[in-house]
Each structure stands twice: as C-alpha cells, then as structure tokens.
Amino acid sequence: MAVWEENGDVVGFSAADPRNGNIWALFVAPGFERKAIGSILLAEACACLKSAGIGRAWLTTDPNTRAERFYRAAGWEHVGEKDNELLFERSL
C-alpha cells in the first residue's frame, strides 16, 4: 500500500495484491486530482507487484468514468469485462 499525504492529511492511496497481480485500490481525494498523485501512486502499486515477480498487472473500473480515461491514458489495455466492470491489464 502506498499513501500520499499533504500537510499531514492522507489525500490518496493505492493498494495492490502481489498474490494475483491485482491493483484493487487507487483513490485521490477531490481537489487533489490532476497533480500527478494518481500517476505516482499507480506507479508505486505496479512497482510492488513487479518486485513480487508479477509480470502482468490487472485492475477493474466502472465504464465511462474519469478512472477509465486515466487508465487508458496511462497505457492500460482494455481486455474484457469482470463483474460488470471494465478489465484492464498492463505488462510490468
């Protein structure tokens, strides 16, 4: 898990599961978007998985959201659907 703090307040975090390659959390508080916090936290989650020997990470998100646009812009590949969400993967 990675945490981003501003002035002692947590404003973002990410979490990845090195057992299966899933990034299951990436959140940035309203008002802190577009400051590269999400990109840094995503990179930290990917680094955690890579250091655990994972070669390909995956995540899900709702369609037609800011998150979907963020992952697409970051180079994640839409590979299908899982539990009514979009499934994205990326080589590490």
C-alpha positions in Angstrom: 0.0 0.0 0.0 1.2 3.5 -0.8 -0.2 6.6 0.8 0.1 10.3 -0.3 -0.1 13.0 2.4 -0.4 16.7 2.1 0.0 18.8 5.3 -0.5 15.7 7.4 -3.7 14.6 5.7 -4.0 11.5 3.6 -5.2 12.6 0.2 -4.6 9.5 -1.8 -3.6 5.8 -1.6 -3.1 2.8 -3.8 -3.1 -0.9 -2.9 -2.0 -4.0 -4.9 -2.2 -7.7 -4.2 1.1 -9.4 -5.0 -0.6 -12.8 -4.8 -2.5 -12.3 -8.0 -1.3 -9.1 -9.7 -4.5 -7.1 -8.9 -4.4 -3.3 -8.2 -7.5 -3.1 -6.2 -7.4 0.5 -5.0 -6.3 3.8 -6.3 -8.0 6.8 -4.9 -7.2 10.6 -4.8 -9.3 13.0 -2.8 -11.4 15.6 -4.6 -9.5 18.7 -5.1 -6.2 16.9 -5.5 -6.8 15.4 -8.9 -4.5 16.4 -11.9 -1.5 16.9 -9.7 0.2 13.6 -10.7 -0.6 12.0 -7.4 -2.7 9.2 -9.0 0.1 8.5 -11.5 2.7 8.3 -8.8 0.5 6.0 -6.6 -0.2 3.8 -9.6 3.5 3.5 -10.3 4.1 2.5 -6.7 1.4 -0.2 -6.9 3.0 -1.5 -10.1 6.4 -1.5 -8.5 5.1 -3.5 -5.6 3.7 -6.1 -8.0 6.9 -6.2 -10.1 9.1 -6.7 -7.1 6.9 -9.7 -6.2 7.6 -11.3 -9.5 4.3 -10.4 -11.2 4.8 -9.8 -15.0 1.3 -8.5 -15.8 -1.0 -6.4 -13.6 -4.7 -6.1 -13.8 -7.5 -3.9 -12.4 -11.1 -3.2 -12.9 -13.1 0.1 -13.0 -16.5 1.3 -14.0 -17.1 2.3 -17.6 -17.4 5.9 -18.8 -15.6 7.3 -15.7 -12.6 9.6 -15.1 -10.8 6.4 -13.9 -11.4 4.6 -17.2 -9.9 7.6 -19.1 -7.0 7.8 -16.6 -6.1 4.1 -17.1 -6.4 4.3 -20.9 -4.2 7.4 -21.0 -1.6 5.6 -18.8 -1.4 2.8 -21.4 -3.5 0.1 -19.8 -5.2 -2.3 -22.2 -8.9 -3.0 -22.0 -9.1 -6.8 -22.3 -12.7 -7.5 -21.3 -15.2 -7.3 -18.5 -15.2 -8.7 -15.0 -18.1 -8.4 -12.5 -19.8 -5.8 -14.7 -16.7 -3.6 -14.8 -14.0 -3.0 -17.4 -11.0 -5.2 -17.1 -7.6 -3.6 -17.8 -4.2 -5.2 -18.0 -0.6 -4.0 -18.4 2.8 -5.6 -18.6 5.1 -4.6 -15.9 
